[in-house]
Amino acid sequence: MKKLKMNFKKSALLTTSLLLFAFVGYAQETPKLSDAEVAHVAVVANQIDIDYAAIAKEKSGNADILKFAQTMANDHTAVIKQAAALAKKLGVTPKNNAVSKQLLEGAGKKQKELRALSGKAFDKVYIDNEVAYHKAVIGAVETLLIPETENSELKDLLKNVLPALKAHLDHAKMVQKAFDASK
C-alpha cells in the first residue's frame, strides 16, 4: 500500500509539473499572448476540468467525488458560456496556441490514466489531480492570463473567476482530506 501511495503522490506531482510547465514555462518562452489566445487558454482549461468531471461521473461510486465532479461540470460550463458570450460581444475568436496545445496533451495523458483506474484508486488519483490542477490554474490565471490580457472586460472576467477557482481548490482539498482520513 505504501508503494501505491507513492505512485499517487508522484502522479499528482507530475500533473502539477506538466500544468505549470504548460502555463508558466511556455509563457517564459513566449512573453506575449493575444487576448484571443488568452481566451482560448481559458476555455481549454475549463473544458479540461469538465472532461475530468465526466470521467469521474462515469467511474466513481463515491458520493463526495460525484458531488464534486458535478460542481466542476456545472461551474466550468458556466465560465465557458460567459467567455463565449464575451468573445462574441467583443468580436474575438479564441485562437489556438502552443499553451492550449500543451494543456490538451497533458490532459489527454491524465484522462488515459484516469480511465485505466477504478474504485478507490480512481477516486484518489482524481481528487489529487483536482487539487493539483486547480493550484496550477489559479497560478496561471494570476501570473500569466491576467497580466497578458489587454481587454479590460476579458481581464475582469478572469479576475471574477478567481474566487470560484479558489473555492474549487478548497472544496477539492476538503474531499481529499476526507478521502485520506477514511483509510
The 8 nearest C-alpha neighbors of each residue, nearest first, counted from 0:
[[1, 3, 2, 4, 5, 6, 7, 120],
 [0, 2, 4, 3, 5, 6, 7, 8],
 [1, 3, 5, 0, 4, 6, 7, 8],
 [2, 4, 0, 6, 5, 1, 7, 120],
 [5, 3, 7, 1, 6, 2, 0, 8],
 [4, 6, 2, 8, 3, 7, 9, 1],
 [5, 7, 9, 3, 4, 8, 10, 2],
 [8, 6, 10, 4, 5, 9, 124, 11],
 [9, 7, 5, 11, 10, 6, 12, 4],
 [10, 8, 6, 12, 7, 11, 13, 5],
 [9, 11, 7, 13, 8, 12, 6, 14],
 [12, 10, 14, 8, 13, 9, 128, 127],
 [11, 13, 9, 15, 10, 14, 16, 8],
 [14, 12, 16, 10, 11, 15, 9, 17],
 [15, 13, 11, 17, 16, 12, 10, 18],
 [16, 14, 12, 18, 131, 13, 17, 19],
 [15, 17, 13, 19, 14, 18, 20, 12],
 [18, 16, 20, 14, 15, 19, 21, 13],
 [19, 17, 21, 15, 20, 16, 22, 135],
 [18, 20, 22, 16, 23, 21, 17, 135],
 [21, 19, 24, 17, 18, 23, 22, 16],
 [20, 22, 18, 19, 25, 101, 98, 24],
 [23, 21, 19, 20, 139, 25, 24, 18],
 [22, 24, 26, 19, 20, 25, 21, 27],
 [25, 23, 20, 27, 26, 21, 22, 19],
 [24, 26, 28, 27, 23, 21, 22, 29],
 [25, 27, 29, 23, 28, 24, 30, 22],
 [28, 26, 24, 25, 29, 30, 23, 31],
 [27, 29, 25, 26, 30, 24, 23, 31],
 [30, 28, 26, 27, 31, 25, 32, 24],
 [29, 31, 26, 27, 28, 32, 147, 25],
 [32, 30, 29, 147, 33, 26, 27, 28],
 [33, 31, 36, 147, 37, 34, 30, 29],
 [32, 34, 36, 35, 37, 31, 148, 147],
 [33, 35, 37, 36, 148, 38, 32, 149],
 [34, 36, 93, 94, 38, 33, 37, 92],
 [37, 35, 94, 39, 33, 38, 34, 32],
 [36, 38, 34, 40, 39, 35, 144, 32],
 [39, 37, 35, 41, 93, 36, 40, 34],
 [38, 40, 93, 36, 42, 41, 37, 94],
 [39, 41, 43, 99, 37, 42, 38, 44],
 [42, 40, 38, 44, 39, 43, 37, 45],
 [41, 43, 39, 45, 40, 44, 79, 46],
 [42, 44, 46, 40, 45, 41, 39, 47],
 [45, 43, 41, 47, 42, 46, 40, 48],
 [46, 44, 42, 75, 48, 43, 47, 41],
 [47, 45, 49, 43, 48, 44, 42, 50],
 [48, 46, 50, 44, 49, 45, 43, 51],
 [47, 49, 51, 50, 45, 46, 52, 44],
 [50, 48, 72, 46, 52, 47, 51, 53],
 [49, 51, 53, 47, 48, 52, 46, 54],
 [52, 50, 48, 54, 53, 49, 47, 55],
 [53, 51, 68, 55, 49, 50, 54, 72],
 [54, 52, 50, 56, 55, 51, 49, 57],
 [53, 55, 57, 51, 52, 56, 58, 50],
 [56, 54, 52, 58, 57, 59, 53, 68],
 [55, 57, 53, 54, 58, 65, 59, 52],
 [58, 56, 54, 55, 59, 53, 60, 52],
 [59, 57, 55, 56, 54, 117, 60, 118],
 [60, 58, 55, 61, 56, 57, 122, 118],
 [59, 61, 62, 58, 65, 118, 64, 56],
 [60, 62, 64, 59, 63, 65, 122, 119],
 [63, 61, 65, 64, 66, 60, 59, 67],
 [64, 62, 66, 65, 61, 67, 174, 68],
 [65, 63, 67, 61, 66, 62, 68, 122],
 [64, 66, 68, 62, 67, 63, 56, 61],
 [67, 65, 63, 69, 68, 64, 62, 70],
 [66, 68, 64, 70, 65, 69, 63, 71],
 [69, 67, 52, 71, 65, 70, 66, 64],
 [68, 70, 72, 66, 71, 67, 73, 65],
 [69, 71, 67, 73, 68, 72, 74, 66],
 [72, 70, 68, 74, 69, 73, 75, 67],
 [71, 73, 49, 69, 70, 75, 74, 76],
 [74, 72, 70, 76, 71, 75, 69, 77],
 [75, 73, 77, 71, 76, 72, 70, 78],
 [74, 76, 78, 45, 77, 72, 73, 71],
 [77, 75, 79, 73, 78, 74, 72, 80],
 [76, 78, 80, 74, 75, 79, 81, 73],
 [79, 77, 81, 75, 80, 76, 82, 74],
 [78, 80, 82, 76, 81, 77, 42, 83],
 [81, 79, 77, 83, 78, 82, 84, 76],
 [82, 80, 78, 84, 79, 83, 85, 77],
 [81, 83, 79, 85, 80, 84, 86, 78],
 [82, 84, 86, 80, 85, 81, 79, 87],
 [85, 83, 87, 81, 82, 86, 80, 88],
 [84, 86, 88, 82, 87, 83, 89, 81],
 [87, 85, 91, 83, 89, 88, 84, 90],
 [86, 88, 90, 84, 85, 89, 83, 91],
 [89, 87, 85, 86, 90, 84, 91, 83],
 [88, 90, 86, 91, 87, 85, 84, 92],
 [89, 91, 87, 88, 86, 92, 85, 84],
 [92, 90, 86, 89, 35, 87, 93, 88],
 [91, 93, 35, 94, 86, 90, 87, 38],
 [94, 92, 35, 39, 38, 36, 91, 95],
 [93, 95, 36, 35, 39, 92, 96, 38],
 [94, 96, 39, 36, 99, 93, 97, 100],
 [97, 95, 99, 98, 36, 100, 94, 39],
 [96, 98, 100, 99, 101, 95, 25, 21],
 [97, 99, 101, 100, 96, 21, 102, 22],
 [100, 98, 102, 40, 96, 97, 101, 103],
 [99, 101, 97, 103, 102, 98, 104, 96],
 [102, 100, 104, 98, 103, 99, 21, 97],
 [103, 101, 99, 105, 100, 104, 21, 106],
 [102, 104, 106, 100, 101, 105, 107, 99],
 [103, 105, 101, 107, 106, 102, 100, 108],
 [106, 104, 102, 108, 107, 103, 101, 109],
 [107, 105, 103, 109, 108, 104, 110, 102],
 [106, 108, 110, 104, 105, 109, 103, 111],
 [109, 107, 111, 105, 106, 110, 112, 104],
 [108, 110, 112, 106, 111, 107, 113, 105],
 [111, 109, 113, 107, 112, 108, 106, 114],
 [110, 112, 108, 114, 109, 113, 107, 115],
 [111, 113, 109, 115, 110, 114, 108, 116],
 [114, 112, 110, 115, 116, 111, 109, 121],
 [113, 115, 111, 116, 112, 110, 54, 117],
 [116, 114, 112, 113, 111, 117, 121, 110],
 [117, 115, 121, 113, 114, 120, 112, 118],
 [116, 118, 121, 120, 58, 119, 115, 59],
 [117, 119, 121, 120, 122, 59, 116, 60],
 [118, 120, 122, 121, 123, 117, 59, 61],
 [119, 121, 123, 118, 122, 117, 116, 124],
 [120, 122, 117, 116, 124, 119, 118, 123],
 [123, 121, 119, 125, 120, 124, 126, 59],
 [124, 122, 120, 126, 125, 121, 127, 119],
 [123, 125, 127, 121, 122, 126, 128, 7],
 [126, 124, 122, 128, 123, 127, 121, 129],
 [125, 127, 129, 128, 123, 124, 175, 122],
 [128, 126, 124, 130, 129, 125, 11, 123],
 [127, 129, 131, 125, 126, 130, 11, 132],
 [130, 128, 126, 132, 127, 131, 133, 125],
 [129, 131, 127, 128, 133, 132, 171, 168],
 [130, 132, 128, 134, 15, 129, 133, 135],
 [133, 131, 129, 135, 134, 130, 128, 136],
 [132, 134, 136, 135, 130, 168, 131, 137],
 [135, 133, 131, 137, 132, 136, 138, 130],
 [136, 134, 138, 132, 133, 137, 19, 18],
 [135, 137, 139, 133, 138, 134, 140, 132],
 [138, 136, 140, 134, 139, 135, 133, 141],
 [139, 137, 135, 141, 136, 140, 142, 134],
 [138, 140, 136, 143, 142, 141, 137, 22],
 [139, 141, 144, 137, 138, 143, 145, 142],
 [140, 142, 138, 139, 145, 143, 137, 144],
 [143, 141, 139, 140, 138, 146, 144, 145],
 [144, 142, 139, 146, 140, 145, 147, 141],
 [143, 145, 140, 147, 146, 37, 148, 139],
 [144, 146, 148, 147, 154, 140, 141, 143],
 [145, 147, 143, 144, 148, 142, 141, 149],
 [148, 146, 144, 145, 32, 143, 31, 149],
 [149, 147, 145, 34, 146, 154, 150, 144],
 [148, 150, 151, 147, 34, 154, 153, 33],
 [149, 151, 153, 152, 148, 154, 34, 155],
 [150, 152, 154, 153, 155, 149, 148, 156],
 [153, 151, 155, 154, 150, 156, 85, 157],
 [154, 152, 156, 155, 150, 151, 157, 148],
 [153, 155, 151, 157, 152, 156, 145, 148],
 [156, 154, 158, 152, 153, 157, 159, 151],
 [157, 155, 159, 153, 154, 158, 152, 160],
 [156, 158, 154, 160, 155, 159, 153, 145],
 [159, 157, 155, 161, 156, 160, 154, 145],
 [158, 160, 156, 157, 161, 155, 162, 163],
 [159, 161, 157, 163, 158, 162, 156, 164],
 [160, 162, 164, 163, 158, 159, 165, 157],
 [163, 161, 165, 164, 160, 166, 159, 158],
 [164, 162, 166, 165, 161, 160, 167, 159],
 [165, 163, 167, 161, 166, 162, 168, 160],
 [164, 166, 168, 162, 167, 163, 161, 169],
 [167, 165, 163, 169, 168, 164, 170, 162],
 [168, 166, 164, 170, 165, 169, 171, 163],
 [167, 169, 165, 171, 166, 170, 133, 130],
 [168, 170, 166, 172, 167, 171, 173, 165],
 [171, 169, 167, 173, 168, 172, 166, 174],
 [170, 172, 168, 174, 173, 169, 130, 175],
 [173, 171, 175, 169, 170, 174, 176, 168],
 [172, 174, 170, 176, 171, 175, 169, 177],
 [175, 173, 177, 171, 176, 172, 178, 170],
 [174, 176, 172, 178, 173, 177, 126, 171],
 [175, 177, 179, 173, 178, 174, 172, 180],
 [178, 176, 180, 174, 179, 175, 173, 181],
 [177, 179, 175, 181, 176, 180, 174, 182],
 [178, 180, 176, 177, 181, 182, 175, 123],
 [181, 179, 177, 178, 182, 176, 175, 174],
 [182, 180, 178, 179, 177, 176, 175, 174],
 [181, 180, 179, 178, 177, 119, 176, 123]]
